[in-house]
Amino acid sequence: MRRVAKPRPCSPEPTQDEIREYAYQLYVQGGCVPGRDLENWREAESFLHAKILREQEHARAHSRARD
């Protein structure tokens, strides 16, 4: 069975929950160092934003290839 990804909104913005979850992963990966909340948040936001843009570009390229 093939897994189908959930459709994303047109806007390349990650949700607050996605950012929060990824920022927490960064916090844990970084050794749970306190005081880096904003840095982890911004890094998560930037990473997820770029990921969404890549996914949208991939979908557009795949769509064009089928046409």
N, CA, C and O atoms as a GROMACS GRO file, in nm:
protein
  268
    1MET      N    1   0.084  -0.118   0.000
    1MET     CA    2   0.000   0.000   0.000
    1MET      C    3   0.089   0.124   0.000
    1MET      O    4   0.183   0.134   0.079
    2ARG      N    5   0.059   0.215  -0.086
    2ARG     CA    6   0.137   0.338  -0.098
    2ARG      C    7   0.084   0.445  -0.003
    2ARG      O    8  -0.036   0.470   0.004
    3ARG      N    9   0.175   0.507   0.068
    3ARG     CA   10   0.137   0.612   0.163
    3ARG      C   11   0.123   0.744   0.089
    3ARG      O   12   0.211   0.782   0.012
    4VAL      N   13   0.015   0.813   0.113
    4VAL     CA   14  -0.010   0.942   0.050
    4VAL      C   15   0.009   1.052   0.152
    4VAL      O   16  -0.049   1.048   0.261
    5ALA      N   17   0.092   1.150   0.116
    5ALA     CA   18   0.118   1.261   0.208
    5ALA      C   19  -0.004   1.350   0.217
    5ALA      O   20  -0.080   1.365   0.121
    6LYS      N   21  -0.022   1.410   0.334
    6LYS     CA   22  -0.131   1.505   0.352
    6LYS      C   23  -0.104   1.628   0.268
    6LYS      O   24   0.010   1.675   0.262
    7PRO      N   25  -0.206   1.680   0.202
    7PRO     CA   26  -0.183   1.802   0.124
    7PRO      C   27  -0.151   1.919   0.216
    7PRO      O   28  -0.208   1.932   0.324
    8ARG      N   29  -0.059   2.002   0.173
    8ARG     CA   30  -0.019   2.119   0.250
    8ARG      C   31  -0.091   2.241   0.196
    8ARG      O   32  -0.132   2.243   0.080
    9PRO      N   33  -0.107   2.341   0.279
    9PRO     CA   34  -0.162   2.465   0.227
    9PRO      C   35  -0.067   2.526   0.124
    9PRO      O   36   0.051   2.490   0.120
   10CYS      N   37  -0.117   2.616   0.043
   10CYS     CA   38  -0.035   2.678  -0.061
   10CYS      C   39   0.079   2.760  -0.003
   10CYS      O   40   0.184   2.774  -0.065
   11SER      N   41   0.059   2.813   0.114
   11SER     CA   42   0.161   2.895   0.177
   11SER      C   43   0.275   2.808   0.229
   11SER      O   44   0.251   2.708   0.295
   12PRO      N   45   0.400   2.846   0.198
   12PRO     CA   46   0.513   2.765   0.244
   12PRO      C   47   0.552   2.794   0.388
   12PRO      O   48   0.670   2.813   0.417
   13GLU      N   49   0.456   2.799   0.476
   13GLU     CA   50   0.484   2.828   0.616
   13GLU      C   51   0.455   2.706   0.701
   13GLU      O   52   0.346   2.649   0.694
   14PRO      N   53   0.550   2.664   0.782
   14PRO     CA   54   0.524   2.553   0.873
   14PRO      C   55   0.428   2.596   0.983
   14PRO      O   56   0.418   2.714   1.016
   15THR      N   57   0.358   2.500   1.040
   15THR     CA   58   0.266   2.532   1.150
   15THR      C   59   0.345   2.553   1.279
   15THR      O   60   0.461   2.514   1.288
   16GLN      N   61   0.282   2.616   1.376
   16GLN     CA   62   0.344   2.637   1.506
   16GLN      C   63   0.380   2.502   1.571
   16GLN      O   64   0.485   2.488   1.632
   17ASP      N   65   0.290   2.404   1.555
   17ASP     CA   66   0.316   2.272   1.613
   17ASP      C   67   0.437   2.205   1.547
   17ASP      O   68   0.519   2.144   1.616
   18GLU      N   69   0.449   2.216   1.415
   18GLU     CA   70   0.564   2.158   1.345
   18GLU      C   71   0.694   2.222   1.393
   18GLU      O   72   0.793   2.154   1.417
   19ILE      N   73   0.692   2.354   1.405
   19ILE     CA   74   0.811   2.426   1.451
   19ILE      C   75   0.846   2.383   1.594
   19ILE      O   76   0.961   2.355   1.625
   20ARG      N   77   0.745   2.380   1.679
   20ARG     CA   78   0.767   2.343   1.820
   20ARG      C   79   0.828   2.204   1.831
   20ARG      O   80   0.923   2.183   1.906
   21GLU      N   81   0.774   2.108   1.756
   21GLU     CA   82   0.824   1.970   1.762
   21GLU      C   83   0.969   1.963   1.713
   21GLU      O   84   1.052   1.895   1.774
   22TYR      N   85   0.998   2.032   1.604
   22TYR     CA   86   1.134   2.026   1.550
   22TYR      C   87   1.232   2.101   1.640
   22TYR      O   88   1.346   2.057   1.659
   23ALA      N   89   1.189   2.213   1.695
   23ALA     CA   90   1.276   2.288   1.788
   23ALA      C   91   1.308   2.202   1.910
   23ALA      O   92   1.419   2.207   1.962
   24TYR      N   93   1.211   2.124   1.956
   24TYR     CA   94   1.236   2.036   2.070
   24TYR      C   95   1.336   1.927   2.032
   24TYR      O   96   1.424   1.893   2.112
   25GLN      N   97   1.325   1.874   1.911
   25GLN     CA   98   1.423   1.775   1.863
   25GLN      C   99   1.563   1.836   1.863
   25GLN      O  100   1.660   1.771   1.904
   26LEU      N  101   1.574   1.961   1.816
   26LEU     CA  102   1.704   2.029   1.815
   26LEU      C  103   1.757   2.047   1.957
   26LEU      O  104   1.876   2.031   1.983
   27TYR      N  105   1.667   2.080   2.048
   27TYR     CA  106   1.704   2.097   2.189
   27TYR      C  107   1.762   1.967   2.245
   27TYR      O  108   1.867   1.968   2.310
   28VAL      N  109   1.695   1.857   2.219
   28VAL     CA  110   1.741   1.727   2.269
   28VAL      C  111   1.872   1.688   2.201
   28VAL      O  112   1.966   1.643   2.268
   29GLN      N  113   1.878   1.704   2.069
   29GLN     CA  114   2.000   1.670   1.996
   29GLN      C  115   2.120   1.754   2.041
   29GLN      O  116   2.234   1.710   2.036
   30GLY      N  117   2.092   1.876   2.085
   30GLY     CA  118   2.197   1.965   2.130
   30GLY      C  119   2.236   1.944   2.275
   30GLY      O  120   2.313   2.023   2.330
   31GLY      N  121   2.185   1.839   2.338
   31GLY     CA  122   2.222   1.809   2.476
   31GLY      C  123   2.137   1.876   2.581
   31GLY      O  124   2.179   1.887   2.696
   32CYS      N  125   2.019   1.921   2.544
   32CYS     CA  126   1.924   1.984   2.637
   32CYS      C  127   1.984   2.105   2.708
   32CYS      O  128   1.963   2.125   2.827
   33VAL      N  129   2.060   2.183   2.633
   33VAL     CA  130   2.124   2.303   2.688
   33VAL      C  131   2.017   2.413   2.701
   33VAL      O  132   1.954   2.451   2.602
   34PRO      N  133   1.997   2.464   2.823
   34PRO     CA  134   1.898   2.570   2.840
   34PRO      C  135   1.945   2.702   2.778
   34PRO      O  136   2.064   2.723   2.758
   35GLY      N  137   1.849   2.789   2.750
   35GLY     CA  138   1.880   2.923   2.701
   35GLY      C  139   1.896   2.934   2.550
   35GLY      O  140   1.934   3.040   2.500
   36ARG      N  141   1.868   2.827   2.477
   36ARG     CA  142   1.881   2.832   2.331
   36ARG      C  143   1.745   2.822   2.264
   36ARG      O  144   1.735   2.785   2.147
   37ASP      N  145   1.640   2.854   2.338
   37ASP     CA  146   1.503   2.840   2.288
   37ASP      C  147   1.482   2.913   2.155
   37ASP      O  148   1.435   2.855   2.057
   38LEU      N  149   1.516   3.040   2.155
   38LEU     CA  150   1.494   3.121   2.035
   38LEU      C  151   1.580   3.072   1.918
   38LEU      O  152   1.533   3.067   1.805
   39GLU      N  153   1.703   3.037   1.946
   39GLU     CA  154   1.791   2.985   1.841
   39GLU      C  155   1.735   2.856   1.782
   39GLU      O  156   1.731   2.839   1.660
   40ASN      N  157   1.690   2.764   1.869
   40ASN     CA  158   1.631   2.639   1.821
   40ASN      C  159   1.503   2.666   1.741
   40ASN      O  160   1.480   2.603   1.638
   41TRP      N  161   1.422   2.758   1.789
   41TRP     CA  162   1.297   2.792   1.721
   41TRP      C  163   1.325   2.846   1.581
   41TRP      O  164   1.265   2.802   1.483
   42ARG      N  165   1.418   2.941   1.572
   42ARG     CA  166   1.450   3.001   1.442
   42ARG      C  167   1.511   2.900   1.346
   42ARG      O  168   1.481   2.901   1.226
   43GLU      N  169   1.596   2.812   1.398
   43GLU     CA  170   1.656   2.709   1.313
   43GLU      C  171   1.548   2.612   1.263
   43GLU      O  172   1.548   2.574   1.146
   44ALA      N  173   1.456   2.574   1.351
   44ALA     CA  174   1.347   2.484   1.312
   44ALA      C  175   1.257   2.551   1.208
   44ALA      O  176   1.220   2.489   1.109
   45GLU      N  177   1.224   2.675   1.231
   45GLU     CA  178   1.138   2.750   1.139
   45GLU      C  179   1.203   2.759   1.001
   45GLU      O  180   1.137   2.737   0.899
   46SER      N  181   1.330   2.791   0.997
   46SER     CA  182   1.402   2.804   0.872
   46SER      C  183   1.412   2.670   0.799
   46SER      O  184   1.387   2.663   0.678
   47PHE      N  185   1.447   2.566   0.872
   47PHE     CA  186   1.459   2.433   0.812
   47PHE      C  187   1.326   2.387   0.754
   47PHE      O  188   1.320   2.340   0.640
   48LEU      N  189   1.219   2.400   0.831
   48LEU     CA  190   1.088   2.353   0.786
   48LEU      C  191   1.035   2.436   0.669
   48LEU      O  192   0.972   2.382   0.579
   49HIS      N  193   1.061   2.565   0.670
   49HIS     CA  194   1.021   2.651   0.560
   49HIS      C  195   1.089   2.604   0.430
   49HIS      O  196   1.024   2.590   0.327
   50ALA      N  197   1.219   2.581   0.437
   50ALA     CA  198   1.294   2.534   0.319
   50ALA      C  199   1.244   2.397   0.274
   50ALA      O  200   1.235   2.370   0.155
   51LYS      N  201   1.213   2.311   0.370
   51LYS     CA  202   1.164   2.176   0.337
   51LYS      C  203   1.031   2.185   0.261
   51LYS      O  204   1.011   2.113   0.163
   52ILE      N  205   0.943   2.271   0.305
   52ILE     CA  206   0.814   2.287   0.238
   52ILE      C  207   0.834   2.339   0.097
   52ILE      O  208   0.770   2.292   0.003
   53LEU      N  209   0.923   2.436   0.080
   53LEU     CA  210   0.951   2.489  -0.053
   53LEU      C  211   1.005   2.380  -0.145
   53LEU      O  212   0.966   2.371  -0.262
   54ARG      N  213   1.096   2.296  -0.093
   54ARG     CA  214   1.150   2.184  -0.174
   54ARG      C  215   1.040   2.087  -0.213
   54ARG      O  216   1.035   2.041  -0.327
   55GLU      N  217   0.951   2.056  -0.119
   55GLU     CA  218   0.841   1.963  -0.148
   55GLU      C  219   0.748   2.020  -0.253
   55GLU      O  220   0.703   1.948  -0.342
   56GLN      N  221   0.718   2.149  -0.244
   56GLN     CA  222   0.630   2.212  -0.342
   56GLN      C  223   0.696   2.214  -0.480
   56GLN      O  224   0.629   2.190  -0.581
   57GLU      N  225   0.825   2.242  -0.486
   57GLU     CA  226   0.895   2.243  -0.614
   57GLU      C  227   0.900   2.103  -0.673
   57GLU      O  228   0.884   2.086  -0.794
   58HIS      N  229   0.922   2.004  -0.590
   58HIS     CA  230   0.924   1.866  -0.637
   58HIS      C  231   0.786   1.828  -0.693
   58HIS      O  232   0.778   1.763  -0.798
   59ALA      N  233   0.681   1.868  -0.625
   59ALA     CA  234   0.545   1.837  -0.672
   59ALA      C  235   0.518   1.906  -0.805
   59ALA      O  236   0.458   1.846  -0.894
   60ARG      N  237   0.562   2.031  -0.818
   60ARG     CA  238   0.541   2.103  -0.946
   60ARG      C  239   0.619   2.036  -1.058
   60ARG      O  240   0.567   2.020  -1.169
   61ALA      N  241   0.743   1.997  -1.032
   61ALA     CA  242   0.825   1.932  -1.134
   61ALA      C  243   0.764   1.798  -1.173
   61ALA      O  244   0.764   1.762  -1.290
   62HIS      N  245   0.714   1.724  -1.076
   62HIS     CA  246   0.651   1.596  -1.103
   62HIS      C  247   0.524   1.615  -1.186
   62HIS      O  248   0.495   1.537  -1.276
   63SER      N  249   0.450   1.719  -1.152
   63SER     CA  250   0.327   1.749  -1.226
   63SER      C  251   0.357   1.786  -1.371
   63SER      O  252   0.288   1.742  -1.463
   64ARG      N  253   0.461   1.868  -1.390
   64ARG     CA  254   0.500   1.909  -1.527
   64ARG      C  255   0.549   1.789  -1.607
   64ARG      O  256   0.525   1.781  -1.727
   65ALA      N  257   0.618   1.697  -1.542
   65ALA     CA  258   0.672   1.578  -1.611
   65ALA      C  259   0.560   1.489  -1.661
   65ALA      O  260   0.575   1.421  -1.763
   66ARG      N  261   0.447   1.489  -1.591
   66ARG     CA  262   0.334   1.406  -1.634
   66ARG      C  263   0.256   1.470  -1.747
   66ARG      O  264   0.183   1.401  -1.818
   67ASP      N  265   0.269   1.600  -1.765
   67ASP     CA  266   0.193   1.670  -1.870
   67ASP      C  267   0.251   1.650  -2.007
   67ASP      O  268   0.198   1.703  -2.105
   0.00000   0.00000   0.00000
